[in-house]
Amino acid sequence: MTPTEAIASVPTDLFVAGSWRATARTMPVENPATGEILTHVADADADEAMTALDAAATAQPDWARTPARERSEILYRAFELLHAEVDRLATIMTLEMGKPLAESKGEIAYAAEFFRWFAEEAVRIDGGHMRAPAGGARFLVSKQPVGPCVLITPWNFPMAMGTRKIGPAIAAGCTSVIKPAEATPLSTLALADILQRAGLPDGVVNVVTTSRAGEVMEPLLLDDRSRKLSFTGSTAVGKKLLAQAAQTVMRTSMELGGNAPLIVFDDADMDTAIAGTIAAKLRNIGQACTAANRIFVHTSVAEEFTRRLTEEMAARRMGPGLEEGVTIGPLIDDTAVQKVASLVRSAADGGAKVLLGGVPDTGPGHFFPATVVTDVPAGAELGSTEIFGPVAAVSTFTDEDEVIARANATPHGLVSYVFTESLRRGLRVSDALEAGMVGLNQGVVSNPAAPFGGVKESGLGREGGFVGIEEFLDTKYIGIPD
C-alpha cells in the first residue's frame, strides 16, 4: 500500500454512535517531514461533541450489562486486526507524526498489547465477601463501571495512548468519547474503524476531532453524565482539566509532564549505560514524557561516557520517517523546533558546551539533529524544562546523596533511570528517587503489564498493569444482615 493509499484508507469524519458524520468545518493534517497537507478531517464544535456524549450515555446501560467475555472477545479481535494491518497503520502514523517507520511498527505492536492485556483483565474483575467483625452482618463487595468516560490523548504516541485508555474502558464496561490531538487524529480514526470491524456496539467508543479543544471539551467535563476523565499531556493543561473535573467530582487519571533524570554511577556497565541512554533519550525523537531530560554522570566515567554517547548520537541518520535507515525523524512542528533550539542556545550562552548538533535543519520539514550538550550550568532552562527533542544534556556528579538531591529537585516525578552494577545501590537509589517509575539498568519502562504513572506534578492514577482497570471501576458494598 502506498503512502497516498494509506492516508486515503482512513475515515476523516467524526465517529459518533457507530456512524461517520461530516462537519461544516474541517482542519488540515500536516506531514511534519515535509510541511505538506496530508488530508483534512472533521473539526467538531461543542454541539457535535455533546452529541458524542449523548451517544456514549445512551449506550452505557447496555454496555455495562454486556458479559465480560463478550467485551474481552471484542478486544481480542481488535488486537488481531492491529497486527494484521501493522504496515498500513505504521505508514499512517509516520506520515502524520514523523517517527521512523520501524518505531511506528513498534508502537502498533505496543498499542495492540494493551487490547490483549485488558481483554484478559475484563474477565477477572472481581469483588469480595466477608463477615462483619462484630457479627450480625456480611459484606458483599462488587465492582461496577464508572460510566461514560472522556479520554484525551497526545500526539506523540497517537495509537498506543488511545489503546491504553480505550482498552480498560471497554474491558470495565464503560463507554467513552475520545479526543485525539489536533496534530495526529488519523491514527485514532483508523483505530475507531478497527474497533467497529471488531464488533464494538454503536456508541461505546466515539471519536471527536477538533482544533478548539478547550471550548469543545469543557461542556463534556461539566456534564454530570461524564464520570471519568483520562488525560495524557502537559502539566499546565492537566491542571486546568482537573479544575473543570472538580465541578462534578469526576474520577480522573492524569499522565502529565516529566523531567526525567538519568544517573550513571562509576560502577555502571558502560555498554548497558550507553544503550539505555540512547533508548531513553531518542525514543520517538526525544518527544516522550519518559525521555531522559537530565543526564548525570559520575566524574570518573564522564569522559568515556560522553565520548561514546556522542559517537552513538552522531551515527543516527536524520530524515523523513519513511526513508530506509532513518532513525531520527522530524519534530512535530516548527514551534517544537524553535523551543529546542532556544533551550540549547540559552544553555550555550550560559557556558555549556555543544559537542554535537545544536542547530535546526534549514530544509523542508521540522528537523532538529541529534545534539549533545555538556557542562550544563546549574539553573539552565535546559535542565528544568521538558526538552521534547533529541538533545542529551549531560552534567557530572561525585556523590550519591548529591545526585539524588539534584534528581529530585523538580516538581515532576514521572520516571527516573539508574545505571549501576551494585544491586544494593540500585535499589537504595530507586527507593530514594521521587518518581512513579524507575528504569534500573534499562532505558525503557513502558509495558502494558506494568502500572504507568507519576507522582508530584507528573500525574494521578496509573495506566496499565493490574491496577489499570481499577481506574475505570467503582467499588460497591452491599450490607446483608445475618
C-alpha positions in Angstrom: 0.0 0.0 0.0 1.4 3.4 -1.0 1.5 6.3 1.4 -1.3 8.0 -0.5 -3.4 4.9 -0.4 -2.7 4.5 3.4 -4.0 8.1 4.1 -7.0 7.6 1.8 -7.9 4.5 3.8 -8.7 6.5 6.9 -12.2 7.8 7.6 -12.0 11.6 8.2 -15.4 12.3 9.8 -16.5 12.2 13.4 -17.3 8.7 14.7 -20.5 9.0 16.7 -23.0 6.3 17.7 -21.4 3.9 15.2 -21.6 6.2 12.2 -19.2 8.6 10.4 -20.5 12.1 10.5 -19.2 15.1 8.5 -18.9 18.6 10.0 -19.3 22.0 8.5 -15.6 22.8 9.2 -12.5 20.7 8.6 -8.9 21.0 9.8 -5.7 20.0 8.0 -3.3 17.2 9.0 0.3 18.1 8.2 3.2 15.8 7.4 6.0 17.2 9.7 8.7 15.8 7.4 7.6 18.0 4.5 5.2 20.6 5.8 2.7 19.4 3.2 -1.0 18.7 4.0 -1.9 15.0 4.0 -5.6 15.4 4.3 -8.4 17.2 6.1 -10.5 15.8 9.0 -13.7 16.9 10.7 -13.3 19.9 13.0 -16.1 19.5 15.6 -17.8 22.2 17.6 -19.2 21.9 21.1 -22.7 20.8 20.0 -21.2 18.0 17.9 -19.1 16.9 20.9 -22.2 16.9 23.1 -23.8 14.6 20.5 -21.0 12.2 21.0 -21.5 12.3 24.8 -25.2 11.7 24.2 -24.3 8.6 22.2 -22.0 7.4 25.0 -24.6 8.0 27.7 -27.3 6.2 25.7 -25.0 3.2 25.1 -23.8 2.9 28.7 -26.5 0.8 30.4 -26.5 -1.9 27.7 -22.7 -2.0 27.6 -22.4 -2.2 31.3 -24.7 -5.3 31.2 -22.7 -6.9 28.4 -21.0 -10.1 29.7 -17.3 -9.6 30.3 -16.4 -12.4 27.9 -18.1 -10.6 25.1 -16.2 -7.4 25.9 -13.0 -9.5 26.1 -13.5 -11.1 22.7 -14.0 -7.7 21.0 -10.7 -6.6 22.4 -9.0 -9.8 21.2 -10.4 -9.3 17.7 -9.1 -5.7 17.6 -5.7 -6.9 18.8 -5.6 -9.3 15.9 -6.7 -6.6 13.4 -4.0 -4.2 14.6 -1.3 -6.9 13.9 -2.8 -7.8 10.6 -2.7 -4.2 9.4 0.5 -3.1 11.0 2.1 -1.9 7.7 -0.8 0.4 6.8 -1.2 1.7 10.3 2.5 2.4 10.8 2.7 4.3 7.5 -0.2 6.5 8.6 1.4 7.2 11.9 4.8 8.0 10.4 3.2 10.4 7.9 1.2 12.3 10.5 3.6 12.2 13.4 7.0 11.8 11.9 8.6 9.0 13.8 10.7 6.5 11.8 8.7 3.6 10.3 10.3 1.0 12.5 9.3 2.9 15.6 5.8 3.3 14.2 5.6 -0.5 13.7 6.8 -1.0 17.2 4.1 1.4 18.6 1.4 -0.5 16.7 2.6 -3.8 18.4 2.8 -2.0 21.8 -0.7 -0.5 21.3 -2.1 -3.9 20.4 -0.8 -5.3 23.6 -3.0 -3.0 25.7 -6.0 -4.6 24.0 -4.7 -8.1 24.7 -3.8 -7.2 28.3 -7.2 -5.7 29.1 -9.0 -8.5 27.2 -7.5 -10.8 29.8 -8.4 -8.4 32.6 -12.0 -8.0 31.6 -12.9 -11.5 32.7 -11.0 -11.1 36.0 -12.9 -8.2 37.5 -13.9 -9.4 41.0 -15.1 -8.2 44.3 -15.2 -9.8 47.8 -17.2 -11.2 50.7 -16.6 -11.1 54.4 -18.5 -11.2 57.7 -18.7 -8.1 59.9 -16.1 -8.3 62.6 -18.8 -7.8 65.3 -21.0 -10.3 63.7 -24.7 -9.9 62.6 -23.9 -9.0 59.0 -21.9 -9.8 56.0 -20.5 -7.6 53.3 -20.7 -8.2 49.6 -18.3 -6.1 47.5 -18.7 -5.7 43.7 -17.0 -3.7 41.0 -19.1 -1.7 38.5 -18.1 0.5 35.5 -17.8 4.2 36.5 -19.8 5.2 33.4 -19.2 7.4 30.3 -15.5 8.5 30.1 -13.8 11.4 28.4 -10.5 10.3 27.0 -7.9 12.9 25.7 -4.8 11.6 24.0 -1.5 13.3 23.0 0.2 13.5 19.6 3.5 11.8 20.4 2.1 8.2 20.7 -1.2 8.5 18.9 -2.1 4.8 18.7 -0.7 3.5 22.0 -2.2 6.3 24.1 -5.5 5.5 22.5 -5.5 1.8 23.3 -4.1 2.4 26.8 -7.2 4.4 27.6 -9.8 2.7 25.4 -8.7 -0.8 26.4 -9.5 -0.6 30.1 -12.7 1.4 29.4 -14.1 -1.3 27.1 -12.9 -4.1 29.5 -14.6 -2.4 32.5 -17.9 -1.8 30.7 -17.5 1.9 30.2 -18.5 3.9 27.1 -16.3 6.8 26.0 -15.7 9.9 24.0 -12.1 10.2 22.8 -10.5 13.4 21.6 -7.2 12.8 19.8 -4.6 15.6 19.5 -5.2 18.0 16.6 -1.8 17.2 15.1 -2.3 13.4 14.9 -6.0 12.5 14.5 -5.6 9.9 11.8 -4.3 7.0 14.0 -7.3 7.4 16.3 -9.8 7.5 13.4 -8.2 4.3 12.0 -8.5 2.7 15.4 -12.2 3.5 15.6 -12.6 1.9 12.3 -10.8 -1.2 13.5 -13.0 -1.4 16.7 -16.1 -1.2 14.6 -14.9 -4.0 12.4 -14.1 -6.0 15.6 -17.8 -5.8 16.6 -17.9 -3.0 19.1 -21.5 -1.9 19.5 -22.6 1.6 18.4 -21.9 4.4 20.8 -19.4 2.5 23.0 -16.5 4.5 21.6 -17.0 7.9 19.9 -14.2 10.0 18.4 -14.3 13.8 18.3 -11.6 15.6 16.3 -11.3 19.3 16.8 -9.0 22.3 16.6 -10.7 24.0 19.5 -10.1 21.6 22.3 -10.8 23.9 25.2 -14.2 25.2 24.2 -15.3 21.9 22.7 -14.3 19.6 25.6 -15.2 21.8 28.6 -19.0 21.2 28.2 -18.4 17.5 28.3 -16.3 17.8 31.5 -19.0 19.9 33.2 -21.8 17.5 32.2 -22.7 15.2 35.1 -23.1 12.2 32.8 -19.3 12.2 32.3 -18.0 10.2 35.2 -14.3 9.7 34.3 -11.6 11.8 32.7 -8.3 10.3 31.5 -5.8 12.8 30.1 -2.2 12.5 28.8 -0.5 15.8 28.1 1.2 18.7 29.7 1.0 19.5 33.4 -0.3 23.0 32.6 -3.3 21.7 30.7 -3.8 18.9 33.2 -4.2 21.4 36.0 -6.9 23.2 34.0 -8.7 20.0 33.3 -8.6 18.9 37.0 -10.2 22.2 38.0 -13.0 21.6 35.5 -13.4 17.9 36.5 -13.7 19.0 40.2 -17.0 20.7 39.4 -18.7 17.3 39.2 -16.2 15.4 41.3 -15.3 13.4 38.3 -12.8 10.5 38.6 -9.5 11.5 37.0 -6.4 9.8 35.6 -3.6 12.3 34.7 -0.4 11.3 32.9 1.4 14.6 32.8 4.8 16.1 32.0 8.2 14.7 33.1 11.7 15.9 33.7 13.4 12.5 33.9 16.9 12.2 35.5 19.2 9.5 34.2 22.1 8.7 36.6 25.2 6.8 35.5 27.3 5.7 38.5 31.0 4.9 38.4 30.4 1.2 38.5 27.9 1.1 35.7 28.4 -1.3 32.8 29.2 1.3 30.1 27.7 -0.7 27.2 24.4 -1.0 29.2 24.5 2.6 30.2 25.1 3.9 26.6 22.4 1.7 25.1 20.0 2.6 27.9 20.7 6.3 27.5 20.1 6.2 23.7 16.8 4.3 24.3 15.7 6.8 27.0 16.8 9.8 25.0 16.0 9.1 21.4 12.8 7.1 21.5 10.2 8.9 19.5 12.9 11.5 18.6 13.1 12.5 22.2 9.4 13.6 22.1 8.3 11.5 25.1 7.3 12.3 28.6 9.6 9.5 29.7 12.6 10.8 27.8 15.9 11.3 29.8 15.9 15.0 30.3 18.8 15.5 32.7 21.8 13.1 32.4 24.0 12.9 35.5 27.3 11.0 35.0 29.9 10.3 37.7 33.1 12.3 37.1 35.3 9.2 37.0 33.5 7.9 33.9 32.2 11.1 32.4 34.8 11.4 29.7 34.3 7.9 28.3 30.5 8.1 28.6 30.3 11.5 26.8 32.7 10.3 24.0 30.7 7.2 23.4 27.3 8.8 23.7 28.4 11.5 21.2 29.6 8.8 18.7 26.3 7.0 19.0 24.3 10.1 18.6 26.4 11.2 15.6 25.8 7.8 13.9 22.0 8.4 13.8 20.6 9.3 10.4 18.0 12.1 10.3 15.3 12.3 7.6 11.7 11.5 6.7 10.5 8.5 8.7 9.5 6.5 5.6 13.1 6.5 4.3 15.1 3.4 5.0 17.7 3.7 7.6 16.3 6.9 9.2 16.4 6.8 13.0 15.7 10.5 13.7 12.6 11.9 12.1 11.1 15.4 12.3 9.8 17.1 15.4 6.0 17.6 15.4 6.0 21.3 14.2 8.1 24.4 13.9 7.2 25.6 17.4 8.8 22.5 18.8 12.0 23.1 16.7 12.3 26.7 17.9 11.7 25.6 21.5 14.5 23.0 21.4 16.9 25.4 19.6 16.2 28.1 22.2 16.9 25.8 25.1 20.3 24.7 23.6 21.2 28.3 22.7 20.4 29.6 26.1 22.5 26.8 27.8 25.4 27.6 25.5 25.2 31.3 26.3 25.4 30.3 30.0 28.6 28.3 29.5 27.5 24.8 28.3 29.5 23.1 25.5 27.7 21.9 22.4 29.6 18.8 21.3 27.2 17.7 18.5 24.4 19.3 16.6 22.5 22.2 18.2 21.4 24.0 15.1 18.0 23.3 13.4 18.0 21.9 9.9 17.2 24.5 7.2 15.5 22.2 4.7 11.8 21.5 4.4 10.1 19.9 7.4 10.6 20.3 11.1 14.0 18.7 11.8 16.4 19.1 14.7 19.6 17.0 14.7 20.9 14.7 17.4 22.6 17.0 19.9 24.9 16.5 22.9 25.5 19.3 25.4 27.8 19.1 28.3 28.7 21.2 31.4 25.1 22.3 31.6 25.1 25.1 34.2 23.0 24.9 37.3 19.8 26.8 36.8 19.8 26.4 33.0 16.4 26.1 31.5 17.7 23.1 29.6 17.8 21.2 32.9 14.4 22.4 34.2 12.2 22.3 31.1 11.0 19.2 29.3 13.1 19.3 26.2 11.0 17.1 23.9 13.7 16.8 21.3 16.9 14.7 20.5 19.1 16.7 22.9 21.3 14.9 25.5 22.1 17.3 28.3 25.0 16.0 30.4 26.4 17.1 33.7 28.6 15.4 36.3 28.4 14.5 40.0 30.7 12.9 42.6 28.4 12.0 45.5 25.4 9.7 45.7 23.4 11.9 48.1 24.2 14.9 45.9 22.9 13.4 42.7 19.7 12.1 44.4 19.0 15.6 45.6 19.6 17.1 42.2 17.5 14.4 40.6 14.6 15.2 42.9 14.9 19.0 42.6 11.9 19.2 40.3 8.1 19.5 40.7 7.8 16.5 38.3 8.2 12.8 39.1 7.3 10.5 36.3 10.3 8.3 35.7 14.0 8.1 36.6 16.8 6.0 35.3 19.7 4.5 37.2 22.7 2.6 35.9 24.9 0.7 38.4 26.2 -2.8 38.8 25.5 -2.7 42.6 22.1 -4.2 43.4 22.1 -2.6 46.8 22.9 0.8 45.4 20.4 0.4 42.6 17.6 -0.4 45.0 18.6 2.2 47.5 18.7 5.0 44.9 15.5 3.7 43.3 13.7 4.0 46.6 15.1 7.5 47.2 14.1 8.9 43.8 10.8 10.8 43.8 9.2 9.1 40.7 6.4 6.8 39.9 8.7 4.6 37.8 12.4 3.7 37.8 14.3 2.1 35.0 17.2 0.2 36.7 19.8 -0.6 34.0 17.3 -0.1 31.3 16.1 2.8 29.2 12.5 1.9 28.5 10.0 1.3 31.3 6.7 1.3 29.3 4.9 -2.0 29.3 1.2 -2.8 29.2 1.6 -5.2 32.2 3.2 -2.5 34.4 1.5 0.4 36.2 2.5 3.5 34.3 2.2 6.9 36.0 3.9 9.5 38.1 4.0 11.4 41.4 4.0 15.1 42.3 3.1 17.2 39.2 3.5 14.3 36.8 0.1 12.9 37.4 -2.6 11.0 39.3 -3.5 7.3 38.9 -2.0 4.6 36.9 -2.5 3.1 33.4 -1.7 -0.5 32.6 -0.9 -3.3 34.9 -3.3 -4.9 37.3 -4.4 -1.5 38.6 -5.1 0.0 35.2 -8.7 -1.3 35.0 -9.4 -0.2 38.6 -9.3 3.4 37.3 -12.5 2.6 35.4 -14.4 0.8 38.1 -16.4 1.9 41.2 -16.5 -0.3 44.3 -20.0 -1.0 45.7 -20.6 -2.6 49.1 -23.9 -4.3 49.9 -24.6 -5.0 53.6 -26.6 -8.1 54.3 -27.9 -9.0 57.8 -27.2 -12.5 59.1 
